[in-house]
Amino acid sequence: MKATIWHNPACGTSRKTLAILQETPGVELTVVEYLVTPPSTAKLIQLYRDAGITPQQGLRLRGTDAEVRGLPDADDETVLAAMQADPVLIQRPLVETDKGVRLCRPQEVVLEIL
């Protein structure tokens, strides 16, 4: 099974999710450090759609200025543009496999798509 994780190595939950993926037999893993190589707006739209969440639900609040900027109440286009301009606003880790996409908070959520 192929899996892609949008990963931040400074995040404990992201590291724990990555460890689960690395320890799962048969997983062909692609690791994308999204702060270095952010997903395109089209990819974010697809990931959130496939995860069944809105861009607002995929918005990182802790450690960002998202609330000050009014992003939790903004429309999808505004949130996605902000994420594209400043990828720290993307909540992590996002994981995509053939079985779906999950925002893996907590990390055990990844097991739903393995």
ABEGO torsion letter per residue (X at the ends): XBBBBBBBAABAAAAAAAAAAAABBGBBBBBBBAAABBBBAAAAAAAAAAAGBBAAAABBABGBAAAAAGAAABBAAAAAAAAAABAAABBOBBBBBAAEBBBBOBAAAAAAAX
